[in-house]
Amino acid sequence: MSKLRFKPAYNPYAEPSMEIFSYHEGFKKRVEVGNSGMFRPEMLLPPEDVRVIAWGLSLER
């Protein structure tokens, strides 16, 4: 991947968020390759009496 660009984005579960684009030589245009963000604080509160673990990586298809 080369020629990366980062763009602010909206995600209901994360703030701030951004989309990641890379230039695709075959398509001759930029394509989205990922998405990222910081969890909103209320998303990190565990439900009562439940153990929670989460992780993730978002790569576009």
GURO-187342 format. One line per 3 residues: number of its first residue (from 1); their letters; for each residue x, y negated, z of N, C-alpha, C, O. Coordinates in steps of 0.2 Angstrom, whole numbers, plus 5000, padded with zeros to 4 digits. Example, Ala and Ser with C-alpha at 12.3 -4.5 7.8 and 13.67 -1.06 7.14 Angstrom:
BEGIN
1 = as = 5066/5028/5039/5062/5022/5039/5066/5016/5039/5071/5017/5042; 5064/5011/5035/5068/5005/5036/5064/5000/5039/5067/4994/5040
END
This chain:
BEGIN
1 = msk = 5004/5006/5000/5000/5000/5000/5004/4994/5000/5010/4994/5003; 5002/4989/4996/5006/4983/4996/5001/4977/4995/4995/4978/4994; 5004/4971/4996/5000/4965/4995/4993/4965/4999/4988/4964/4997
4 = lrf = 4994/4966/5006/4989/4966/5011/4986/4960/5012/4989/4955/5012; 4979/4959/5013/4976/4953/5015/4971/4955/5020/4968/4961/5021; 4970/4951/5025/4966/4952/5031/4960/4946/5031/4962/4940/5029
7 = kpa = 4954/4948/5032/4948/4944/5031/4944/4945/5038/4942/4951/5039; 4942/4939/5041/4937/4940/5046/4931/4944/5044/4929/4943/5039; 4928/4948/5049/4922/4951/5047/4917/4952/5053/4919/4950/5059
10 = ynp = 4911/4954/5052/4906/4955/5057/4906/4962/5058/4904/4966/5054; 4906/4965/5065/4904/4971/5067/4900/4970/5073/4902/4967/5078; 4895/4974/5074/4890/4973/5080/4894/4975/5086/4892/4973/5091
13 = yae = 4899/4980/5086/4902/4982/5092/4909/4979/5093/4911/4981/5099; 4911/4975/5089/4918/4972/5090/4918/4965/5089/4915/4962/5084; 4922/4961/5093/4923/4954/5092/4930/4952/5095/4930/4953/5101
16 = psm = 4934/4949/5091/4934/4948/5084/4935/4954/5080/4937/4959/5082; 4933/4954/5073/4934/4960/5069/4937/4957/5062/4937/4951/5061; 4940/4962/5059/4943/4960/5052/4943/4966/5047/4943/4972/5050
19 = eif = 4943/4964/5041/4943/4969/5036/4950/4969/5033/4953/4963/5032; 4953/4974/5030/4960/4975/5027/4959/4977/5020/4956/4982/5019; 4962/4973/5016/4962/4974/5009/4969/4975/5006/4974/4972/5008
22 = syh = 4970/4979/5001/4976/4980/4998/4975/4980/4990/4969/4982/4988; 4980/4977/4986/4979/4977/4979/4980/4984/4976/4985/4987/4978; 4976/4986/4972/4976/4993/4968/4978/4991/4961/4975/4988/4957
25 = egf = 4984/4994/4960/4987/4993/4953/4982/4996/4947/4982/4993/4942; 4980/5002/4949/4975/5005/4944/4969/5002/4942/4967/5001/4937; 4966/4999/4948/4959/4995/4947/4961/4988/4945/4956/4984/4943
28 = kkr = 4967/4986/4946/4969/4979/4945/4964/4974/4949/4963/4968/4947; 4963/4976/4955/4959/4972/4960/4961/4974/4967/4964/4979/4968; 4959/4970/4972/4959/4972/4979/4954/4976/4981/4948/4975/4979
31 = vev = 4955/4981/4985/4950/4986/4988/4951/4986/4995/4956/4985/4998; 4945/4987/4999/4945/4987/5006/4948/4994/5008/4946/4999/5006; 4953/4994/5013/4956/5000/5015/4955/5001/5022/4956/5007/5025
34 = gns = 4952/4996/5026/4951/4997/5033/4947/4992/5036/4946/4987/5033; 4946/4993/5043/4942/4988/5047/4944/4989/5054/4946/4995/5056; 4945/4984/5057/4947/4984/5064/4944/4979/5068/4941/4974/5066
37 = gmf = 4945/4979/5075/4942/4974/5079/4943/4976/5087/4945/4982/5088; 4942/4971/5091/4942/4972/5098/4935/4974/5101/4930/4970/5099; 4934/4979/5105/4927/4981/5107/4925/4975/5111/4929/4972/5115
40 = rpe = 4919/4973/5111/4915/4969/5115/4915/4971/5122/4914/4978/5123; 4916/4967/5127/4917/4970/5134/4911/4974/5136/4912/4979/5140; 4905/4973/5134/4899/4977/5136/4899/4983/5133/4895/4988/5135
43 = mll = 4903/4984/5127/4903/4991/5124/4908/4996/5128/4907/5002/5127; 4912/4993/5133/4916/4997/5137/4913/4999/5143/4916/5003/5147; 4907/4997/5145/4904/4999/5151/4901/5006/5150/4897/5007/5146
46 = ppe = 4904/5011/5155/4901/5018/5154/4894/5019/5156/4892/5015/5161; 4890/5023/5153/4884/5024/5156/4884/5027/5163/4889/5030/5165; 4879/5027/5167/4879/5029/5174/4880/5037/5174/4877/5040/5170
49 = dvr = 4884/5040/5178/4885/5047/5179/4887/5051/5173/4886/5057/5172; 4891/5047/5168/4893/5050/5162/4900/5049/5161/4902/5043/5162; 4905/5053/5159/4912/5052/5158/4912/5051/5150/4909/5054/5146
52 = via = 4916/5046/5149/4916/5043/5142/4923/5043/5140/4928/5040/5143; 4925/5045/5133/4932/5044/5130/4930/5042/5123/4926/5045/5120; 4934/5038/5120/4933/5036/5113/4939/5033/5110/4943/5030/5113
55 = wgl = 4940/5035/5104/4946/5032/5100/4943/5032/5093/4938/5035/5091; 4947/5029/5088/4945/5029/5081/4950/5025/5077/4954/5021/5079; 4949/5027/5071/4953/5023/5065/4948/5023/5059/4945/5028/5057
58 = sle = 4947/5017/5056/4942/5017/5051/4946/5016/5044/4949/5010/5043; 4946/5021/5040/4949/5020/5034/4943/5021/5029/4939/5025/5029; 4943/5017/5024/4938/5017/5019/4939/5023/5014/4945/5025/5013
61 = r = 4934/5025/5011/4934/5031/5006/4936/5028/4999/4936/5032/4995
END
